[in-house]
Amino acid sequence: MHSFIISVLSYLRAGPYRFSRKDAVGNQRLALDAVRKKLLFWKSGGRSARCLVVNLKQLAACTVIREYEPIGAGGLKRKSLEHYVKKVAICMRFRNQAPAIILPLYDNREHEPSLVLEAEAAAARWNGYILDFLQN
């Protein structure tokens, strides 16, 4: 396990939790513990649940990733760009050149199309929170 991903159990045992930011997008949850400089991401539902605790002390960059389905000629005249969104995620890169972590907020194979705008807004909001955190 990479040093920037912390054991969920060790984090939970350490309590108390001081989440300065919390958010939910579909079946994904994000929480920022600014005191301990940790980001919690958990995804429930489906066949498995996934939970990560990311040590933000080692974070170098954070960006929003949007992936689109192919758009045919004239496609944007009939449908808006949001109808072509395939995935929305937050990408976190670390100082030690470890592989980036991708936190998926929307996948058109798992989520309703009505969730696209909410996922894009949450991704932009969390990108801003994390970038503000990195600058302080």
KESE-278838 format. One record per atom (N, C-alpha, C): residue number from 1; residue in three letters; chain; atom name; x, y, z. Coordinates in nm, 4 decimals, always signed. Layout:
% KESE-278838
<NUM,ALA,A,CA,<X,Y,Z>>
...
END
This chain:
% KESE-278838
<1,MET,A,N,<+0.0844,-0.1174,+0.0000>>
<1,MET,A,CA,<+0.0000,+0.0000,+0.0000>>
<1,MET,A,C,<+0.0891,+0.1241,+0.0000>>
<2,HIS,A,N,<+0.0514,+0.2211,-0.0799>>
<2,HIS,A,CA,<+0.1294,+0.3446,-0.0881>>
<2,HIS,A,C,<+0.1225,+0.4217,+0.0428>>
<3,SER,A,N,<+0.2265,+0.4984,+0.0706>>
<3,SER,A,CA,<+0.2327,+0.5728,+0.1962>>
<3,SER,A,C,<+0.1294,+0.6843,+0.2041>>
<4,PHE,A,N,<+0.0755,+0.7285,+0.0899>>
<4,PHE,A,CA,<-0.0229,+0.8355,+0.0936>>
<4,PHE,A,C,<-0.1641,+0.7827,+0.1172>>
<5,ILE,A,N,<-0.1826,+0.6514,+0.1096>>
<5,ILE,A,CA,<-0.3109,+0.5910,+0.1438>>
<5,ILE,A,C,<-0.2957,+0.5290,+0.2817>>
<6,ILE,A,N,<-0.3779,+0.5740,+0.3726>>
<6,ILE,A,CA,<-0.3676,+0.5332,+0.5119>>
<6,ILE,A,C,<-0.4716,+0.4269,+0.5407>>
<7,SER,A,N,<-0.4410,+0.3394,+0.6303>>
<7,SER,A,CA,<-0.5374,+0.2385,+0.6708>>
<7,SER,A,C,<-0.6622,+0.3061,+0.7259>>
<8,VAL,A,N,<-0.7768,+0.2653,+0.6748>>
<8,VAL,A,CA,<-0.9034,+0.3209,+0.7207>>
<8,VAL,A,C,<-0.9224,+0.2913,+0.8687>>
<9,LEU,A,N,<-0.8882,+0.1710,+0.9104>>
<9,LEU,A,CA,<-0.9056,+0.1354,+1.0513>>
<9,LEU,A,C,<-0.8179,+0.2192,+1.1427>>
<10,SER,A,N,<-0.6939,+0.2444,+1.1021>>
<10,SER,A,CA,<-0.6077,+0.3257,+1.1875>>
<10,SER,A,C,<-0.6611,+0.4681,+1.1969>>
<11,TYR,A,N,<-0.7171,+0.5185,+1.0883>>
<11,TYR,A,CA,<-0.7760,+0.6519,+1.0924>>
<11,TYR,A,C,<-0.8974,+0.6548,+1.1849>>
<12,LEU,A,N,<-0.9852,+0.5567,+1.1700>>
<12,LEU,A,CA,<-1.1071,+0.5545,+1.2502>>
<12,LEU,A,C,<-1.0786,+0.5338,+1.3988>>
<13,ARG,A,N,<-0.9769,+0.4558,+1.4302>>
<13,ARG,A,CA,<-0.9410,+0.4340,+1.5705>>
<13,ARG,A,C,<-0.8866,+0.5607,+1.6353>>
<14,ALA,A,N,<-0.8235,+0.6455,+1.5558>>
<14,ALA,A,CA,<-0.7579,+0.7647,+1.6100>>
<14,ALA,A,C,<-0.8574,+0.8701,+1.6579>>
<15,GLY,A,N,<-0.9806,+0.8760,+1.6016>>
<15,GLY,A,CA,<-1.0853,+0.9711,+1.6408>>
<15,GLY,A,C,<-1.0324,+1.0853,+1.7267>>
<16,PRO,A,N,<-1.1003,+1.1853,+1.7628>>
<16,PRO,A,CA,<-1.2309,+1.2222,+1.7076>>
<16,PRO,A,C,<-1.2155,+1.2814,+1.5672>>
<17,TYR,A,N,<-1.3253,+1.2852,+1.4951>>
<17,TYR,A,CA,<-1.3219,+1.3308,+1.3574>>
<17,TYR,A,C,<-1.3693,+1.4746,+1.3516>>
<18,ARG,A,N,<-1.2993,+1.5550,+1.2781>>
<18,ARG,A,CA,<-1.3339,+1.6958,+1.2616>>
<18,ARG,A,C,<-1.3436,+1.7262,+1.1119>>
<19,PHE,A,N,<-1.4547,+1.6899,+1.0535>>
<19,PHE,A,CA,<-1.4705,+1.7118,+0.9102>>
<19,PHE,A,C,<-1.5126,+1.8562,+0.8845>>
<20,SER,A,N,<-1.4263,+1.9292,+0.8165>>
<20,SER,A,CA,<-1.4586,+2.0676,+0.7833>>
<20,SER,A,C,<-1.5447,+2.0756,+0.6576>>
<21,ARG,A,N,<-1.5415,+1.9728,+0.5756>>
<21,ARG,A,CA,<-1.6229,+1.9645,+0.4538>>
<21,ARG,A,C,<-1.6748,+1.8225,+0.4397>>
<22,LYS,A,N,<-1.8004,+1.8109,+0.3986>>
<22,LYS,A,CA,<-1.8603,+1.6806,+0.3693>>
<22,LYS,A,C,<-1.9492,+1.6973,+0.2465>>
<23,ASP,A,N,<-1.9581,+1.5911,+0.1674>>
<23,ASP,A,CA,<-2.0386,+1.5981,+0.0464>>
<23,ASP,A,C,<-2.0801,+1.4578,+0.0056>>
<24,ALA,A,N,<-2.1903,+1.4496,-0.0673>>
<24,ALA,A,CA,<-2.2383,+1.3228,-0.1217>>
<24,ALA,A,C,<-2.2791,+1.3449,-0.2663>>
<25,VAL,A,N,<-2.2384,+1.2527,-0.3516>>
<25,VAL,A,CA,<-2.2772,+1.2538,-0.4918>>
<25,VAL,A,C,<-2.3163,+1.1112,-0.5259>>
<26,GLY,A,N,<-2.4439,+1.0876,-0.5444>>
<26,GLY,A,CA,<-2.4899,+0.9518,-0.5695>>
<26,GLY,A,C,<-2.4505,+0.8624,-0.4540>>
<27,ASN,A,N,<-2.3794,+0.7547,-0.4832>>
<27,ASN,A,CA,<-2.3360,+0.6621,-0.3781>>
<27,ASN,A,C,<-2.1917,+0.6870,-0.3325>>
<28,GLN,A,N,<-2.1359,+0.8023,-0.3683>>
<28,GLN,A,CA,<-2.0015,+0.8407,-0.3247>>
<28,GLN,A,C,<-2.0109,+0.9459,-0.2147>>
<29,ARG,A,N,<-1.9188,+0.9365,-0.1192>>
<29,ARG,A,CA,<-1.9110,+1.0343,-0.0109>>
<29,ARG,A,C,<-1.7682,+1.0845,-0.0012>>
<30,LEU,A,N,<-1.7542,+1.2145,+0.0250>>
<30,LEU,A,CA,<-1.6230,+1.2756,+0.0460>>
<30,LEU,A,C,<-1.6281,+1.3535,+0.1764>>
<31,ALA,A,N,<-1.5171,+1.3519,+0.2490>>
<31,ALA,A,CA,<-1.5066,+1.4302,+0.3719>>
<31,ALA,A,C,<-1.3622,+1.4760,+0.3878>>
<32,LEU,A,N,<-1.3448,+1.5991,+0.4331>>
<32,LEU,A,CA,<-1.2125,+1.6565,+0.4531>>
<32,LEU,A,C,<-1.1907,+1.6799,+0.6015>>
<33,ASP,A,N,<-1.0863,+1.6187,+0.6534>>
<33,ASP,A,CA,<-1.0438,+1.6408,+0.7915>>
<33,ASP,A,C,<-0.9232,+1.7338,+0.7831>>
<34,ALA,A,N,<-0.9487,+1.8633,+0.7944>>
<34,ALA,A,CA,<-0.8427,+1.9627,+0.7775>>
<34,ALA,A,C,<-0.7421,+1.9593,+0.8914>>
<35,VAL,A,N,<-0.7861,+1.9206,+1.0100>>
<35,VAL,A,CA,<-0.6957,+1.9143,+1.1251>>
<35,VAL,A,C,<-0.5887,+1.8089,+1.1029>>
<36,ARG,A,N,<-0.6303,+1.6910,+1.0588>>
<36,ARG,A,CA,<-0.5345,+1.5820,+1.0355>>
<36,ARG,A,C,<-0.4827,+1.5782,+0.8925>>
<37,LYS,A,N,<-0.5356,+1.6666,+0.8078>>
<37,LYS,A,CA,<-0.4946,+1.6750,+0.6672>>
<37,LYS,A,C,<-0.5192,+1.5441,+0.5937>>
<38,LYS,A,N,<-0.6434,+1.4971,+0.6057>>
<38,LYS,A,CA,<-0.6846,+1.3725,+0.5418>>
<38,LYS,A,C,<-0.8118,+1.3953,+0.4609>>
<39,LEU,A,N,<-0.8211,+1.3253,+0.3488>>
<39,LEU,A,CA,<-0.9416,+1.3242,+0.2678>>
<39,LEU,A,C,<-0.9972,+1.1833,+0.2710>>
<40,LEU,A,N,<-1.1236,+1.1698,+0.3067>>
<40,LEU,A,CA,<-1.1896,+1.0398,+0.3065>>
<40,LEU,A,C,<-1.2791,+1.0316,+0.1839>>
<41,PHE,A,N,<-1.2726,+0.9201,+0.1148>>
<41,PHE,A,CA,<-1.3587,+0.8941,-0.0001>>
<41,PHE,A,C,<-1.4138,+0.7546,+0.0156>>
<42,TRP,A,N,<-1.5441,+0.7412,+0.0127>>
<42,TRP,A,CA,<-1.5996,+0.6077,+0.0159>>
<42,TRP,A,C,<-1.7147,+0.5970,-0.0816>>
<43,LYS,A,N,<-1.7257,+0.4775,-0.1367>>
<43,LYS,A,CA,<-1.8251,+0.4463,-0.2375>>
<43,LYS,A,C,<-1.8977,+0.3216,-0.1912>>
<44,SER,A,N,<-2.0283,+0.3287,-0.1849>>
<44,SER,A,CA,<-2.1066,+0.2139,-0.1410>>
<44,SER,A,C,<-2.1960,+0.1669,-0.2543>>
<45,GLY,A,N,<-2.2540,+0.0503,-0.2339>>
<45,GLY,A,CA,<-2.3442,-0.0038,-0.3336>>
<45,GLY,A,C,<-2.2761,-0.1022,-0.4243>>
<46,GLY,A,N,<-2.3555,-0.1625,-0.5092>>
<46,GLY,A,CA,<-2.3002,-0.2630,-0.5994>>
<46,GLY,A,C,<-2.2541,-0.3850,-0.5230>>
<47,ARG,A,N,<-2.1524,-0.4487,-0.5727>>
<47,ARG,A,CA,<-2.1013,-0.5708,-0.5100>>
<47,ARG,A,C,<-2.0047,-0.5441,-0.3960>>
<48,SER,A,N,<-1.9485,-0.4244,-0.3933>>
<48,SER,A,CA,<-1.8491,-0.3973,-0.2898>>
<48,SER,A,C,<-1.8515,-0.2504,-0.2501>>
<49,ALA,A,N,<-1.7954,-0.2247,-0.1354>>
<49,ALA,A,CA,<-1.7770,-0.0873,-0.0895>>
<49,ALA,A,C,<-1.6274,-0.0580,-0.0940>>
<50,ARG,A,N,<-1.5946,+0.0669,-0.1182>>
<50,ARG,A,CA,<-1.4547,+0.1059,-0.1269>>
<50,ARG,A,C,<-1.4357,+0.2302,-0.0413>>
<51,CYS,A,N,<-1.3306,+0.2292,+0.0368>>
<51,CYS,A,CA,<-1.3022,+0.3444,+0.1211>>
<51,CYS,A,C,<-1.1530,+0.3732,+0.1168>>
<52,LEU,A,N,<-1.1204,+0.5008,+0.0974>>
<52,LEU,A,CA,<-0.9811,+0.5450,+0.0980>>
<52,LEU,A,C,<-0.9663,+0.6601,+0.1950>>
<53,VAL,A,N,<-0.8533,+0.6617,+0.2626>>
<53,VAL,A,CA,<-0.8146,+0.7776,+0.3418>>
<53,VAL,A,C,<-0.6835,+0.8253,+0.2799>>
<54,VAL,A,N,<-0.6849,+0.9480,+0.2251>>
<54,VAL,A,CA,<-0.5698,+1.0003,+0.1538>>
<54,VAL,A,C,<-0.4998,+1.1046,+0.2402>>
<55,ASN,A,N,<-0.3684,+1.0878,+0.2541>>
<55,ASN,A,CA,<-0.2862,+1.1822,+0.3290>>
<55,ASN,A,C,<-0.2545,+1.3009,+0.2385>>
<56,LEU,A,N,<-0.3168,+1.4147,+0.2665>>
<56,LEU,A,CA,<-0.2995,+1.5320,+0.1815>>
<56,LEU,A,C,<-0.1648,+1.6011,+0.2001>>
<57,LYS,A,N,<-0.0889,+1.5624,+0.3013>>
<57,LYS,A,CA,<+0.0429,+1.6222,+0.3222>>
<57,LYS,A,C,<+0.1372,+1.5909,+0.2066>>
<58,GLN,A,N,<+0.1122,+1.4825,+0.1358>>
<58,GLN,A,CA,<+0.1992,+1.4413,+0.0264>>
<58,GLN,A,C,<+0.1418,+1.4744,-0.1111>>
<59,LEU,A,N,<+0.0313,+1.5447,-0.1140>>
<59,LEU,A,CA,<-0.0347,+1.5772,-0.2394>>
<59,LEU,A,C,<+0.0388,+1.6897,-0.3124>>
<60,ALA,A,N,<+0.0549,+1.6734,-0.4428>>
<60,ALA,A,CA,<+0.1215,+1.7748,-0.5240>>
<60,ALA,A,C,<+0.0236,+1.8500,-0.6130>>
<61,ALA,A,N,<-0.0792,+1.7810,-0.6643>>
<61,ALA,A,CA,<-0.1727,+1.8444,-0.7572>>
<61,ALA,A,C,<-0.3074,+1.7738,-0.7542>>
<62,CYS,A,N,<-0.4089,+1.8484,-0.7915>>
<62,CYS,A,CA,<-0.5441,+1.7945,-0.7974>>
<62,CYS,A,C,<-0.6131,+1.8551,-0.9190>>
<63,THR,A,N,<-0.6763,+1.7709,-1.0008>>
<63,THR,A,CA,<-0.7470,+1.8186,-1.1193>>
<63,THR,A,C,<-0.8790,+1.7435,-1.1341>>
<64,VAL,A,N,<-0.9668,+1.8006,-1.2138>>
<64,VAL,A,CA,<-1.0940,+1.7354,-1.2469>>
<64,VAL,A,C,<-1.0778,+1.6721,-1.3841>>
<65,ILE,A,N,<-1.1225,+1.5489,-1.3956>>
<65,ILE,A,CA,<-1.1172,+1.4767,-1.5227>>
<65,ILE,A,C,<-1.2601,+1.4571,-1.5722>>
<66,ARG,A,N,<-1.2820,+1.4902,-1.6975>>
<66,ARG,A,CA,<-1.4100,+1.4625,-1.7629>>
<66,ARG,A,C,<-1.3803,+1.3804,-1.8879>>
<67,GLU,A,N,<-1.4531,+1.2725,-1.9041>>
<67,GLU,A,CA,<-1.4377,+1.1896,-2.0233>>
<67,GLU,A,C,<-1.5725,+1.1876,-2.0945>>
<68,TYR,A,N,<-1.5683,+1.2002,-2.2274>>
<68,TYR,A,CA,<-1.6913,+1.2106,-2.3052>>
<68,TYR,A,C,<-1.7054,+1.0948,-2.4028>>
<69,GLU,A,N,<-1.8316,+1.0612,-2.4334>>
<69,GLU,A,CA,<-1.8625,+0.9673,-2.5408>>
<69,GLU,A,C,<-1.8331,+1.0378,-2.6733>>
<70,PRO,A,N,<-1.8123,+0.9619,-2.7809>>
<70,PRO,A,CA,<-1.7924,+1.0271,-2.9109>>
<70,PRO,A,C,<-1.9139,+1.1131,-2.9476>>
<71,ILE,A,N,<-1.8869,+1.2291,-3.0024>>
<71,ILE,A,CA,<-1.9931,+1.3210,-3.0444>>
<71,ILE,A,C,<-1.9903,+1.3276,-3.1962>>
<72,GLY,A,N,<-2.0967,+1.2814,-3.2570>>
<72,GLY,A,CA,<-2.1053,+1.2821,-3.4027>>
<72,GLY,A,C,<-2.1235,+1.4217,-3.4580>>
<73,ALA,A,N,<-2.1073,+1.4346,-3.5874>>
<73,ALA,A,CA,<-2.1252,+1.5642,-3.6541>>
<73,ALA,A,C,<-2.2651,+1.6170,-3.6259>>
<74,GLY,A,N,<-2.2720,+1.7385,-3.5781>>
<74,GLY,A,CA,<-2.4003,+1.8008,-3.5480>>
<74,GLY,A,C,<-2.4643,+1.7536,-3.4183>>
<75,GLY,A,N,<-2.3949,+1.6689,-3.3434>>
<75,GLY,A,CA,<-2.4504,+1.6139,-3.2197>>
<75,GLY,A,C,<-2.4838,+1.7186,-3.1159>>
<76,LEU,A,N,<-2.4028,+1.8232,-3.1081>>
<76,LEU,A,CA,<-2.4269,+1.9277,-3.0083>>
<76,LEU,A,C,<-2.5405,+2.0220,-3.0477>>
<77,LYS,A,N,<-2.5896,+2.0091,-3.1695>>
<77,LYS,A,CA,<-2.7076,+2.0871,-3.2098>>
<77,LYS,A,C,<-2.8342,+2.0204,-3.1555>>
<78,ARG,A,N,<-2.8288,+1.8893,-3.1374>>
<78,ARG,A,CA,<-2.9453,+1.8144,-3.0900>>
<78,ARG,A,C,<-2.9441,+1.7926,-2.9389>>
<79,LYS,A,N,<-2.8251,+1.7750,-2.8823>>
<79,LYS,A,CA,<-2.8118,+1.7473,-2.7395>>
<79,LYS,A,C,<-2.7037,+1.8362,-2.6804>>
<80,SER,A,N,<-2.7175,+1.8657,-2.5523>>
<80,SER,A,CA,<-2.6140,+1.9452,-2.4855>>
<80,SER,A,C,<-2.4950,+1.8555,-2.4509>>
<81,LEU,A,N,<-2.3834,+1.9176,-2.4195>>
<81,LEU,A,CA,<-2.2603,+1.8455,-2.3906>>
<81,LEU,A,C,<-2.2766,+1.7474,-2.2742>>
<82,GLU,A,N,<-2.3584,+1.7828,-2.1738>>
<82,GLU,A,CA,<-2.3771,+1.6957,-2.0578>>
<82,GLU,A,C,<-2.4335,+1.5585,-2.0946>>
<83,HIS,A,N,<-2.5046,+1.5478,-2.2067>>
<83,HIS,A,CA,<-2.5577,+1.4180,-2.2505>>
<83,HIS,A,C,<-2.4476,+1.3230,-2.2982>>
<84,TYR,A,N,<-2.3306,+1.3756,-2.3263>>
<84,TYR,A,CA,<-2.2202,+1.2953,-2.3765>>
<84,TYR,A,C,<-2.1166,+1.2611,-2.2684>>
<85,VAL,A,N,<-2.1377,+1.3071,-2.1467>>
<85,VAL,A,CA,<-2.0411,+1.2806,-2.0393>>
<85,VAL,A,C,<-2.0398,+1.1313,-2.0077>>
<86,LYS,A,N,<-1.9206,+1.0755,-2.0102>>
<86,LYS,A,CA,<-1.9031,+0.9341,-1.9779>>
<86,LYS,A,C,<-1.8580,+0.9184,-1.8330>>
<87,LYS,A,N,<-1.7607,+1.0009,-1.7902>>
<87,LYS,A,CA,<-1.7068,+0.9928,-1.6539>>
<87,LYS,A,C,<-1.6679,+1.1309,-1.6039>>
<88,VAL,A,N,<-1.6815,+1.1485,-1.4723>>
<88,VAL,A,CA,<-1.6319,+1.2672,-1.4025>>
<88,VAL,A,C,<-1.5564,+1.2153,-1.2811>>
<89,ALA,A,N,<-1.4343,+1.2642,-1.2605>>
<89,ALA,A,CA,<-1.3524,+1.2157,-1.1492>>
<89,ALA,A,C,<-1.2576,+1.3255,-1.1012>>
<90,ILE,A,N,<-1.2046,+1.3040,-0.9832>>
<90,ILE,A,CA,<-1.0998,+1.3898,-0.9285>>
<90,ILE,A,C,<-0.9699,+1.3105,-0.9355>>
<91,CYS,A,N,<-0.8675,+1.3712,-0.9922>>
<91,CYS,A,CA,<-0.7367,+1.3066,-1.0058>>
<91,CYS,A,C,<-0.6395,+1.3739,-0.9090>>
<92,MET,A,N,<-0.5754,+1.2932,-0.8250>>
<92,MET,A,CA,<-0.4809,+1.3451,-0.7265>>
<92,MET,A,C,<-0.3426,+1.2879,-0.7545>>
<93,ARG,A,N,<-0.2450,+1.3780,-0.7695>>
<93,ARG,A,CA,<-0.1063,+1.3380,-0.7938>>
<93,ARG,A,C,<-0.0219,+1.3741,-0.6718>>
<94,PHE,A,N,<+0.0791,+1.2922,-0.6466>>
<94,PHE,A,CA,<+0.1582,+1.3054,-0.5246>>
<94,PHE,A,C,<+0.3020,+1.3430,-0.5536>>
<95,ARG,A,N,<+0.3680,+1.3981,-0.4529>>
<95,ARG,A,CA,<+0.5060,+1.4466,-0.4655>>
<95,ARG,A,C,<+0.6058,+1.3362,-0.4954>>
<96,ASN,A,N,<+0.5823,+1.2184,-0.4446>>
<96,ASN,A,CA,<+0.6796,+1.1101,-0.4581>>
<96,ASN,A,C,<+0.6670,+1.0338,-0.5898>>
<97,GLN,A,N,<+0.5980,+1.0917,-0.6875>>
<97,GLN,A,CA,<+0.5825,+1.0316,-0.8200>>
<97,GLN,A,C,<+0.5082,+0.8983,-0.8181>>
<98,ALA,A,N,<+0.4364,+0.8713,-0.7106>>
<98,ALA,A,CA,<+0.3540,+0.7503,-0.7043>>
<98,ALA,A,C,<+0.2398,+0.7634,-0.8049>>
<99,PRO,A,N,<+0.1784,+0.6522,-0.8407>>
<99,PRO,A,CA,<+0.0652,+0.6609,-0.9346>>
<99,PRO,A,C,<-0.0447,+0.7524,-0.8792>>
<100,ALA,A,N,<-0.1099,+0.8228,-0.9686>>
<100,ALA,A,CA,<-0.2192,+0.9117,-0.9286>>
<100,ALA,A,C,<-0.3372,+0.8294,-0.8773>>
<101,ILE,A,N,<-0.4172,+0.8923,-0.7939>>
<101,ILE,A,CA,<-0.5420,+0.8317,-0.7462>>
<101,ILE,A,C,<-0.6556,+0.9001,-0.8202>>
<102,ILE,A,N,<-0.7472,+0.8208,-0.8722>>
<102,ILE,A,CA,<-0.8655,+0.8710,-0.9406>>
<102,ILE,A,C,<-0.9857,+0.8413,-0.8509>>
<103,LEU,A,N,<-1.0567,+0.9464,-0.8116>>
<103,LEU,A,CA,<-1.1772,+0.9306,-0.7297>>
<103,LEU,A,C,<-1.2986,+0.9525,-0.8208>>
<104,PRO,A,N,<-1.3660,+0.8445,-0.8609>>
<104,PRO,A,CA,<-1.4772,+0.8585,-0.9552>>
<104,PRO,A,C,<-1.6028,+0.9142,-0.8879>>
<105,LEU,A,N,<-1.6604,+1.0161,-0.9504>>
<105,LEU,A,CA,<-1.7849,+1.0732,-0.8993>>
<105,LEU,A,C,<-1.9042,+1.0420,-0.9892>>
<106,TYR,A,N,<-1.8769,+1.0156,-1.1166>>
<106,TYR,A,CA,<-1.9844,+0.9815,-1.2095>>
<106,TYR,A,C,<-1.9318,+0.8868,-1.3157>>
<107,ASP,A,N,<-2.0105,+0.7833,-1.3443>>
<107,ASP,A,CA,<-1.9813,+0.6893,-1.4525>>
<107,ASP,A,C,<-2.1157,+0.6562,-1.5155>>
<108,ASN,A,N,<-2.1292,+0.6805,-1.6452>>
<108,ASN,A,CA,<-2.2593,+0.6619,-1.7087>>
<108,ASN,A,C,<-2.3060,+0.5159,-1.7108>>
<109,ARG,A,N,<-2.2172,+0.4222,-1.6800>>
<109,ARG,A,CA,<-2.2583,+0.2813,-1.6707>>
<109,ARG,A,C,<-2.3203,+0.2494,-1.5350>>
<110,GLU,A,N,<-2.2954,+0.3360,-1.4347>>
<110,GLU,A,CA,<-2.3433,+0.3101,-1.2986>>
<110,GLU,A,C,<-2.4476,+0.4100,-1.2499>>
<111,HIS,A,N,<-2.4481,+0.5307,-1.3051>>
<111,HIS,A,CA,<-2.5313,+0.6373,-1.2535>>
<111,HIS,A,C,<-2.6336,+0.6858,-1.3551>>
<112,GLU,A,N,<-2.7380,+0.7456,-1.3035>>
<112,GLU,A,CA,<-2.8406,+0.8062,-1.3882>>
<112,GLU,A,C,<-2.7839,+0.9321,-1.4542>>
<113,PRO,A,N,<-2.8230,+0.9596,-1.5773>>
<113,PRO,A,CA,<-2.7746,+1.0806,-1.6448>>
<113,PRO,A,C,<-2.8073,+1.2096,-1.5685>>
<114,SER,A,N,<-2.9116,+1.2074,-1.4900>>
<114,SER,A,CA,<-2.9493,+1.3277,-1.4135>>
<114,SER,A,C,<-2.8442,+1.3652,-1.3091>>
<115,LEU,A,N,<-2.7511,+1.2762,-1.2797>>
<115,LEU,A,CA,<-2.6479,+1.3014,-1.1790>>
<115,LEU,A,C,<-2.5252,+1.3754,-1.2358>>
<116,VAL,A,N,<-2.5179,+1.3897,-1.3674>>
<116,VAL,A,CA,<-2.3995,+1.4490,-1.4311>>
<116,VAL,A,C,<-2.3688,+1.5885,-1.3777>>
<117,LEU,A,N,<-2.4663,+1.6769,-1.3780>>
<117,LEU,A,CA,<-2.4409,+1.8151,-1.3354>>
<117,LEU,A,C,<-2.4017,+1.8217,-1.1885>>
<118,GLU,A,N,<-2.4648,+1.7402,-1.1061>>
<118,GLU,A,CA,<-2.4295,+1.7358,-0.9640>>
<118,GLU,A,C,<-2.2858,+1.6870,-0.9455>>
<119,ALA,A,N,<-2.2473,+1.5844,-1.0208>>
<119,ALA,A,CA,<-2.1114,+1.5301,-1.0112>>
<119,ALA,A,C,<-2.0086,+1.6320,-1.0595>>
<120,GLU,A,N,<-2.0369,+1.7019,-1.1693>>
<120,GLU,A,CA,<-1.9437,+1.8029,-1.2192>>
<120,GLU,A,C,<-1.9287,+1.9176,-1.1196>>
<121,ALA,A,N,<-2.0394,+1.9596,-1.0594>>
<121,ALA,A,CA,<-2.0333,+2.0680,-0.9603>>
<121,ALA,A,C,<-1.9545,+2.0234,-0.8372>>
<122,ALA,A,N,<-1.9767,+1.9003,-0.7916>>
<122,ALA,A,CA,<-1.9044,+1.8487,-0.6747>>
<122,ALA,A,C,<-1.7556,+1.8347,-0.7053>>
<123,ALA,A,N,<-1.7220,+1.7862,-0.8242>>
<123,ALA,A,CA,<-1.5807,+1.7715,-0.8614>>
<123,ALA,A,C,<-1.5111,+1.9075,-0.8616>>
<124,ALA,A,N,<-1.5753,+2.0075,-0.9177>>
<124,ALA,A,CA,<-1.5162,+2.1421,-0.9201>>
<124,ALA,A,C,<-1.5037,+2.1983,-0.7783>>
<125,ARG,A,N,<-1.6066,+2.1771,-0.6975>>
<125,ARG,A,CA,<-1.6049,+2.2268,-0.5591>>
<125,ARG,A,C,<-1.4917,+2.1623,-0.4797>>
<126,TRP,A,N,<-1.4779,+2.0299,-0.4886>>
<126,TRP,A,CA,<-1.3744,+1.9584,-0.4130>>
<126,TRP,A,C,<-1.2357,+1.9879,-0.4665>>
<127,ASN,A,N,<-1.2245,+2.0068,-0.5962>>
<127,ASN,A,CA,<-1.0962,+2.0480,-0.6523>>
<127,ASN,A,C,<-1.0558,+2.1819,-0.5901>>
<128,GLY,A,N,<-1.1498,+2.2731,-0.5778>>
<128,GLY,A,CA,<-1.1226,+2.4021,-0.5149>>
<128,GLY,A,C,<-1.0841,+2.3891,-0.3687>>
<129,TYR,A,N,<-1.1560,+2.3053,-0.2943>>
<129,TYR,A,CA,<-1.1234,+2.2838,-0.1524>>
<129,TYR,A,C,<-0.9808,+2.2309,-0.1382>>
<130,ILE,A,N,<-0.9476,+2.1328,-0.2206>>
<130,ILE,A,CA,<-0.8171,+2.0695,-0.2103>>
<130,ILE,A,C,<-0.7058,+2.1661,-0.2531>>
<131,LEU,A,N,<-0.7285,+2.2422,-0.3603>>
<131,LEU,A,CA,<-0.6280,+2.3393,-0.4033>>
<131,LEU,A,C,<-0.6085,+2.4486,-0.2979>>
<132,ASP,A,N,<-0.7168,+2.4941,-0.2358>>
<132,ASP,A,CA,<-0.7049,+2.5909,-0.1260>>
<132,ASP,A,C,<-0.6225,+2.5318,-0.0112>>
<133,PHE,A,N,<-0.6481,+2.4063,+0.0180>>
<133,PHE,A,CA,<-0.5776,+2.3368,+0.1242>>
<133,PHE,A,C,<-0.4279,+2.3273,+0.0921>>
<134,LEU,A,N,<-0.3945,+2.2993,-0.0340>>
<134,LEU,A,CA,<-0.2539,+2.2867,-0.0752>>
<134,LEU,A,C,<-0.1796,+2.4196,-0.0657>>
<135,GLN,A,N,<-0.2492,+2.5291,-0.0874>>
<135,GLN,A,CA,<-0.1842,+2.6604,-0.0856>>
<135,GLN,A,C,<-0.1610,+2.7116,+0.0560>>
<136,ASN,A,N,<-0.2275,+2.6531,+0.1533>>
<136,ASN,A,CA,<-0.2105,+2.6974,+0.2941>>
<136,ASN,A,C,<-0.1133,+2.6129,+0.3682>>
END
